[in-house]
Amino acid sequence: MKISFRLLMPLLAVVLSVKGVQAQSGRTVMDLSGNNWMLWLDTAARWQNDQLYTPPVNIKSLPVNIPTGGWAALAAKQARTVHLPATVEQFYWGSNGNAFGVSGNYLGVSWFSTKVAVPTAFKSKRVVLKFESVRFRAEVFVNRKLVGYDLVNSTPFEVDITNAVVPGTLNDITVRITDPNGNFDWRDSQNFMWGEYRTQPTHGFGGITGKVWLQATDAVFVSDVFVKNKPEPREVEFEITADNTGTTTVNGTYEISVADAKTGQVVFTQTKAASLAAGATTIAVAAKVLAAKLWDVEHPNLYQVRVQWKGANGTADVYRQRFGFRWFEIKDVNGDRQFYLNNKRIVLRTSISWGFWPVNGMMPSDELAYKQVAAAKRLGLNMLNFHRTIGQTNVLNAADELGLLYFEEPGGNQYPESLFTPKNEAEVKQTNYYLAVRSEKLFRMIRRDRSHPSLVIYNMHNERGAQPHAQDNIEMQAAHRLDPTRILTYNSSNGGIKMNEPDPRFKRHLLPNDTTFYDYGWFDQHHAGGPGVYHDNVYASPDRYIKYTDKKDEIVYWGEEGAIGTPPRLQLIRNEILKTGVNIGWETDAYLKWYDAYDRFLKGQGFSKAFPNVDSLTRKMGNVAYYYQGRVIENVRINNINDGYAVNGWESMKLENHSGVVDNYRNLKGDAELIARYNQPLYVAVKVNHKVVPAGNTVMADFYLVNEKDVKGEAELRITAFAPDNTVCFTKTMNVTAAGGVTYGQLLVSGITIPVNNAGYTNIKALLYQQQKQVAEGDDQVYAVQLNKTQVSDQLVVADTSGVLQNYFKSINQPYTNYEGGRPTGKVMVAAAIPLPQGNPLVTDILEWVNNGNTLVVAGNADYWAAFLAKKEVIEMRGIQTLGTTWYGGNFFVKEHALFAGLPQSCVFNWEYQCFAAYNKSRTGMRMFNGETVVACVSDHKQEVYAALSVIPHGRGKIILSTLDFISCIAGVKEKKRAEGDGENAAMNTFNAQVGNPANVVGQQLLLNMLKGNE
């Protein structure tokens, strides 16, 4: 006898449902997330001009939107079997025929449905469906009856289904999801319209984005326990809320116990009588546990409070809440405002996370949540930020368990100024809707997350320049009442902020257990754009370096800093995709094509020796950003006044932002040690004023103590410099005094002159001793180039109408002749700015000269030369690509080649190549399909690799064609200033490109190498 799979489905659903049942006294919870849910797209549904309803809603007054074609059509349609969380984009990205970029996004209605065997024991119980989160709007049906409606997306809500569910039978649960809009980048300030309504901007994924539970309780049950921490870290207050759904008062008792979350050892018990009137009743129970182990980032000790209700009428319930004993605050220490955790100073090092995740886009698996926190810990960070988007519960759970602080924003809390001056009925409607939803989202976030010990700061807006309105103040005060134990700030700022002035736009904040608005004392400024690579302006002297400050009477928190874009770990992502399946995920196809492009290039252009696989290349590109961020974190820490620093950013996105220090799969993009070493609690920071110099020069070195271990007293600093051959080239021993205490950054010695006589890497090492015992160490490197022009052709011809090349050769006494037209007379010609009008016969003369065994070096104006060479069929070149900057990013890399004699080879351009790699340089690549690529480059998420320096054989000669910015390395004037950025941002990204800038020696040597004769 055959039994169809279709007939077995209801039985299978029963089995799957029952597996999730967890019986507790008075309460039963069934996790429905692992059920087989059927996902169907209702592409014909109408939703564009719906009336929207804010909570609380009267479900009886709402329109009932059934599937297009009726409920029978839903059952008959082909659907995908999914498990929660799940999004439409996870399974249907590009279903419109175009998966490129953001084009594959789905807007409209989808249906999620499952069948649940509801136990007979649920009769006489209050039964609810609990949703962790959905996006955007959810209309919930039980047995085809509309029972719930919610559009405060990405937040928890519950639906009372007592009157719709039928215990003892198989019940249909169906959720109609509407996804009207959304973004796939970082912006949370761009509002979207849904018909007549202005909606909060959120990420553009539609679906059930969290878990779903079926819960049955007695008529009286505990609905919430908020663990309120106290300034004395071992004291807490349990704010217990119970709901009485009956009509009469119920007497009873709470039995409260606190146990170690790992060992189960009970450390506190109390019984408290209570009288619960109809509705919600909240009581407070104080607990002081002297033996409690405190929670901090190094010792994440967790406890669980168990609240058991026993009612005189027989009702019962048990509610459990995990928490930690800890207190986070701001203290004034001798006029310096500082962060403190459990009465110990802490300097925050964090990174901003935009809340994108692989596969479904919106929600991490538990495994990924722990991977995120573990990655931050490996880098030595002590905090992460939910940035411009609400966070996820399992991420906070991981942070609680592993020991990481969190900063949280609800996202999309901004709004147009016009909302506060509505001019007509439509604008009034928009205002009322928008403000109601944004406040409800903030309040739900706080209620959900306020017992997590890892969460320490709430922020309302990111980079909002408007003055706070009355509605903002009301919202802040209401939020602070929900959780008075944390710092709450109005804004995280990007400009216009001044250190010495009050400013409610940028500095307004509320402190724990304090209802006063403060408009001074909190300085949070962003310098989001990065320089592309570490360069010598990052540190010049003890009072001239990025992140230097002398402002003590405010918290100094650098809220978004130094975006440097690098590719994701494509090979690791590809391996993960191949394990889990290539047919799901909103970004899967893009990553596979991206990997293939890099892999083809490495194998096809002879780069495999330098980079054996794609992962070798992408990891070393990640190291460029890692080194910069590590050194700037060091700058923050040597300055004892700084209180916090946020890397811009955490995860890279599929599309726009690639400045994350992990990729979207939460793989570290570089070597953890490059950042972790600068997050150590104790070490000697060695800072030199120049990292790249000509051999024979000297550098100035300063030595600081980063000291969170309270090392204090007399000490001996031993300084040693090692030449490239590892021989000692400098030693000095000095007596110093370590301050200790809350002096976390201290200048020990400054102005030490270190000789750098030989080409290669000079290593400067510092050891700190107390009583002949080493207590700390540190080191830094200087790279030196022995400028070598001995093999430059003695028959050098220069073609440059700007005169820059000629001026440089004069400065180094290099003989040359000017190109006067016709056939060149020398062996090597170097060209930059030269008029090449269409049809100019001089081009033919030059190419004939190359054809006969000579060398043309194009060191400037490459795009112009390349176009003419392509037209002459010398090169197969299909355009120029400008490399991305800041969060887009672009990187150069070089293989082993004779042109790079005396320079680093088989590497990605890092700080040694700051003269080429910095974002303020001219940075382009060529789509070349012939010749030999020596320097290659990539840009943002483009699925291709470009040439930045190529050698093209031509007859018996050759052409060396390069887009690298040689002119800025030899010019006698300052290079162009980047248009974006102001203040420190501009200073960070713009520095002098004169011949006297020592780091330019690398570009000068490469140019000279290209001018060697053919003899």
C-alpha positions, 0 to 999 in steps of 0.5 A: 500500500502506498502512502503519499508524502503529502498525507504524511506531512501532518503526522510529521508535523505532530512529531516535530512539534512534540519534540520541542515541549518543555514542561515547567510548573504552570508553564509549557513552552514549545519551540516551533522554530525547528518545525517544517514551515512552508514559505510561499510568495504571494506576488499578486497580493496588494499591499502598497496602499494599506492602512497601517496600525500602530500598537496596541491594535484592536484585532477585530477592527482590522482588515483580514488579508487572506492568500490570493486565490483563497486559503485553498490556493495557499495549500495548493501552491508550490512552496519551499520548506524552511526552518526559522529564522528564515527570510524570503531573500535567503531562498528567493534572491534573484527570483526576478531573473537578476541576482546582481547587486541589490536587484534580486531583492523581493518586495511584497507579501510572503506566507509562512505556515506550519502545523502544530499538535497542541496538547490537550493539557492546554485547555484552560490555559492562556496560550500565546505565540511568542515571536522573537522578531519579524520583518516587516509586518506580520499578520498572524492567523491560527486556524485561518483566523486573524489573531495578531498584527505587528509592524514594529519590526525586528523586536519581540512581540506575542499574540494571545491565541487562546480563543483560536487554538484547539487543544488536542488537535493539529492546528494551522499557524500561518503568518503573512509577512509584508516586506515593503522596502529596506536597505542593503547598506549602512544608512538608517537615516534614509526614510522609506515611504509605504503608501502614505506612511513614512517608515523607519529604515531597516535592512531590506529582508522580509521574513520571520527573522527570529524564533517562534514559541508556543507558550501555555501558562496559568491565568496568573504568570510571571511576565518579566524579571528585570535585574537592576544592577547597583553601584555596589556591584554585589547588590541587585534589585529584581523587578518582578512583573506578573500578569493576572488575566482574571478579574479578581485579586489573587494572593500568593508568594514568590520564591526567589533564588539565585544560583551560579549559572555554571555550578548551580550553587544557590547563593541567595533565597527569599520568599515574598508574599504578594497580592496580584490585582487584575492586570500587571503588578510589579514588585521589587526585591533587593538582594545583596550577595557578598560572596558573588563573583563579579562579571567583567570582560576577563571573568564573565561570571553569570548567575540565574535568578529563579522566580517561582509563583505559587497562588492561593488559587492554585496558579503557578509559574516559574520564570528564569533570568540570567544576569551578572553582578557588575556596575558600569559608570563614569567617574571624575578622577582629579578632573578627568572623566573616565569609564569604570567597570566594577570600580576599575577603570576601563578604556573601551576598544570596540567596532561598529557592526551594521547587523548584516549576516550570511544566508538569511541576512538578518539573524545569526545562528547561535554558532555565528553569534558566538563566533562574532564574540570570540573573534572580537576577543581574539583581537583584544577588543572589549566591546562591540556596537550594534550600530544603526540597527537593533541587536540580536538576543543570541549575540548578547547571550554569547557576549554575556558568556564570553565576556564582551561589552556591548553598545546598542542603538535601535536603528532608524530612530532618526526622522525628517525635521518636517515631522515636527511641523506637519502642514496638513492632515497627511503629514500629521498622519505620518508624524503620529505613525512614525513617532509611535513606531520608533518609540515602541521599537526603542522601548521593546529593545530596552525591555528585551535586553536590559538584564544582559550584563554585557550591555552598558550603553544605549544610544538614540541616533547616529550622526544626527545633526538636529537639535533634540525636540521635545519628543526626543526628550520625552522618548529619552526620559521614558527609555531611561525610566525603563532602564535607569541603570545604564548610560543613554546618549542622544547622538553619536556624532560625525562633525561640528562638535567642539570639545570646550562647549556644551551642545545638546545635539552632540553631547546630551546624555543621561547617567545611571540613576540620574534623570538630569540631561547633561549637554557637556561631559560626553565627547563622541566624534567620528572620523569615519574615513580611513587613510588606506594604509598606515602612514607617517602622519599617524604619529609624529611626536608626543603632542602630534599624533592622531587621537591626541587630546588634552581634554580631561573634563569630558569622556573622549570617545572616538565613535567611528574611526579609520575605514580601510576597505579590504576583501572578505576571506573569500576562500573560507566563505566558499568552503562554507558555502560548498558545505551548506549548499550553493542554492540558498543565501542572498549573497552566495552567488556573488561570493563564488564569482568573486573567489573565482575571479581572484583564483583565475588571476593568481594562477594565470598571471604567475602570482601563485608563488607569492600568494599560494591561494586566494586566502593568502591574498585576502588575509594579507590585504586584511593585514593592511587594515589590521596594522593601521587599526592596531597602531591607532588603538595604540595611539588612543592608549598611550594618551591617558585621557582617551576613553574609547575608540571604535573601529569603522567597522566590524563586518563587511557587507556584500555591497558597499562597506568593506571596511569591516575587520571581519567578513560577513561570515565573521572570519577574521580578515587578517592576522589577529596578532596585528591588533591584539598586540596593541590591546594587551593590558601591559606593554611598552609602546615604541613610536617612531616619527618615520617608518620609511626612510632612506638608508643613512638617516635617523628616526626619533623614537618615543617610548610609552608604557601602556599599563592596566596592571598597576605596575608602579615605581622605579624601573629601567628601560633598555632600548636596543636597535637591531640592523637588518642583519640582526647585529646591534646598531644602538643601545641605551638604558634609562631610569624611569618611573611607572605611575601605575594606578589609573594612569593607563598610558604614560610617556616614559622617554622621548626624543631618542635618536636611532640610526638607520644606516642599512637598507632593510628592516631595523628593529627597535626593541624596548624592555622594562625591568624592575629589580632585574625582572622583565615586566613589559616589552615592545618593539617597532620596525623602520624600513630603509631603502638604499637609493640606487641609481647605478644601473639607470640607463646612461642614455635616458630620455625624458618626455614630460611637459610638466617638468616634474621628472626633469626636476627630480633627475636634476635633484639626484644628479641623474643625466638625461636628455629631453625628448624633442619629438620624432624617434628617441635617441636614447635606450630608455625613455620615461614619459609622463605628461606629454600631448598625444593628440589623435593621429600624432605620428610621434607615437608611431616613432616611439613605438618603432623605437621600442620595437627595435629593442628599447624601453618605454616607461610610462610613469605618469598620465597612464590612462592617456598613454594606455588609451593610445597604446590600445588603439595602436593594438600594442595592449589589449586594455578595456578601460581604467578602474578607479580604486575605491577608498575608505569603506569601499577600499582597494588594494595593490599587491606585487609578485617577485620581480626584478623591477622590485630589487631592493624593495619588499616583494611578494606582498600586499602594499602595506605601510612600506608602500604608503607612498602608493597605497594611501587613499589620497594618492591617484589609485587606478588599475587597468583591465589588461589582457596581455603583457605581464602583470607585476603589480595588481590591484582590486577594488571594492566588491568588483569580481575582477583583478586589475593591473597597476604595473605591467611589462608589455613586450613589443618587438625586441623592446618592451613597454613598462606601463604603470598607474602607480602615483610616481609623480606624487613621490617626486613632485616638488609641490604638495599633492592634491588634498582629498575632497572628503573629510575635515578637521582631523579626518582631512589631516589624517588623509592628506600629507606632504608628498614632497621629495623630502618626505622620507617615505617617498623613497620607495616610489623613487627607487621603483622608478629608478629600477624601471629605468635600467638599461637593456645592456 
